[in-house]
Amino acid sequence: FRRVLFRSLKALPGGSRVAVVTMLGSLCPVTKGHVQMFAEARRLLLEGLRPELGLPAYAACVGYVSLNGDGYVAQKLKAKGDRPISKQERLALIGMATVDLPWLEACQDSSLAVRELRALWPRLAVDEYVMNGADDVVKYRKWQYAAADGAGGCRYITMGRPGSMEQLREGMRRSGVSESARFVLGPVLPDVSSTDARAASKRGDRAALLELLHPAVADWLLRHDGAPDGADGEEEGGPA
């Protein structure tokens, strides 16, 4: 992936602008929804879908996913009665899910990855966009970070989540934050849940998993949960 990515950046003329979309999460496991968030962000930035925001014209867009640590994830999954998935395993699953997307890769630390990109390509203008779902932005009032950052800081892009947009817009209004090139709102995307995926895997429902996960990730998760070969989802399962 890195070789393909670097070849594409090397071909850009000096002064070209590159958008880097970063996201930190548990991704336990990575779902089609996570990948769709990056794909929609990339499309929005490269195709100029929000001209009213005055976004720069980008020649390329790169995505970096970084992961929460094992302690945090193990505690969260234990509370739900689920088997933990280690960080190294989650990184490998992201590689499976993005095998056809050379512009998107997992990394240990997205901040370091962005700094490395800027150091390797000083002739390119790199803008980082921190991406979150609207529910997370509402929970932690993250619109304040975009308002506080100076011109040299990163930008923010928020993907819509069902049931969170009204709260998001109201919180922004109360804080005096408007959509801008520094705080971009993306489209509302379907709610594809890692929790639902783990529940489907525990009951051996591969058909349901394939609606939520890349096939390679679905098969790995079934093996992780000890599903018998040929599990087809006929067994009843509990709620997510």
N, C-alpha and C positions, 0 to 999 in steps of 0.2 A: 504494500500500500504506500509506504513512505516514498519508495523510489518513483512510483507513478505520480504521486502528489508533487514531489520535488521537481520532476521533469516538467510538469505543467506550469509550476511557478517560475522555473528557470526561463521558460519561453516568453514570459511577460515582459514588456518594455519597462524601463525604469520609470518610476512615478506612478505605476498602476496601483490602484487601491484593491486590497484584499480584505474581505470580511471573514472573521473567525468566530464561529458560533460555539460557545462552550456550555456544558451542562454538568452539574454535579448531582448525583442521585444514587439510590441503592440499586436500581435495575435488577431486581431479584425475582425473576430473570428479566432481561431486556425483552420488550414486547414490540409488536408492529407499531404500536402507538408512539413509543420512544423514537423509533426510526422515522416515523411520519413527521414528528415535530421538527427534526433536523431537515428533512426534505422540504417541508413547507417554509421553514425559515430561509433556506437556501433559495428557494424559488422566489420568495418575496424580495430578497435582497438583490438577486441577480436580474430579475425581470422588471424591477421598478414598479411593483404592484401598488405602492402607496406614494405616488408622486407628491401628494399634498404635504408629506412630512419632510420633504427636502433631503431625502437620503442620498448619499454619494452614489456615483456610478461605479459599481464594483466589477472588476475584471475576473474575479474568482472568489469562491467561498469554500472555506475549510471548516470541518466540524470536529470537535474534540469532546469526548465523554470521559469524565473522571468519576470515581466511585467512592461512596461512603465506606468507612472501615469495617472490618469484620466484627468488632465488638458491638458496634451500634446495630448492624444488620442482624447479628445472631440474637441479640436481645429482643429486637422487634419481631422476628420470626418465631422465637420461642413463645412469646406472648400469644401468638396466633396458632400455636400448635404445629408449626411447619418446620421442616428440616432446614438448617442454614445452608447457604451456598457461599463458598469462600470468595474472597475478592479475586483471586487468580482464576477461579472458575467463571466468575461473572465477566472478567475481562475476556476470557476465551469465548464465552457465549456471544459477546458483542462482536468479536471477530467473525463468528459464524453468521450472525444476522446482517453484517455489513459487507459480506464477501464481494458483492458486486458494486460497492460504493467506495471507490478509492479515495474520495475526498473526506470520508468520515472514518475516524478511528478512535479506539480507546487509549487512554494514557493514564499514568499514575497520578499526574498533577497537571491540570489544564493550564494553570498560571505559568508553570515552568515550560510547558509546550508552546505557549504563546510567546514567551520571552525567547525561546530557542528559535522560533520562526522569524521573529524580528531580527535576531542576531545573524541568522543565516542569510536573510534577504533584506539588508538595510536599504536597498534601493527601492523597495516596495513600501507603500503606506498601508499599515495593518490596523484595522479597527476590530476590537473584540466586542462581541455581543454576548452577554450572559443570558442564557435562556432558562426560563422557568415556566411551569404551568400556572394558570391564573389562580388556582386554589392555593398554591404555595405562596404566591405573591400577596394574596389577601391575608393569609395567616401571619406572615412576617412583615407586612407593610413594606414590601421591597421597592415600591415606587419611590420611597424616600431616598434610596441610594442613588438613583438616577438624578434626582433633583440636587443632591449634595455634591456629586462628582464635578470636578473641574473639566476643562476642555481636554486634558490629557487622559482622563479616566476612561473606563470601558462604558459601553452602551448596554442597554437592556432590551430584550425581546421577550414578550410574554405570549404564550400560546393559550388560546381560549379553552376553558373547560366547562362542560355543561353545569349549570347551577351556580357558577362563580362570577359571571361577568357583571351582573348588577352590583354585587358587593365590590368588585374591583373598581368599577367606574365611580361608585359613590365614594370609596376611599380615596381615589385620586382627586376627585372634586374637592373633598374636605381638606386635602393637603395642598391644594393649589397646583397639582401636577397634571399636565396635559400630554396627550400623545405628541411625540416629536421624533426627530431623528435620533434622540438619545433614549427614548422610551417608546418602543414600537409594540403595538398590539397586533398579533397575528390572528388567523381565523379560529373559530371554535372547532375543535377536533373531537372525534369520537372518544369516549372514555374506555380505553383498553387497559385493563387492570392486571398488574403482576399478581395481585391477590387472587383474582379469578383464575389466572393461569395455574397457580399452585394448587388451587382447589380442584381444577380439572385434572391435573396430573395425579393427584392423590387418589382420585377415583378411576384413573386409567382411561380417561376420555380423550383419545387422540384427536377425534373429529373436532371437539370443542377447542382443543389446544391449537389446532391449525388455523382457527379463526383469529387467534390472539398472537401466535408466535411464528417465527420463521421455522420451517420444517426441521432443520437441523437442531435448533434450540428446543423444539417440542420433543424430539426423540431423546435428546440428552436429558431433559427434565424427567421424562418417563422412566428412563434408566436410573436416574438419581433417586427417584421415589420408589423404585423397586416394582414398577408395573410389569406384569407378565407380557411376554411377546404376544402381539396380536390384540392387545387391549383395544376395545372398540367403543367404550363408553356406555355399554348396556347396564353397568352397575350403577345403582343410585348413589348420589353423593350429597354431602351437606352443603349449606350455604357458604359463600365466599367470606 
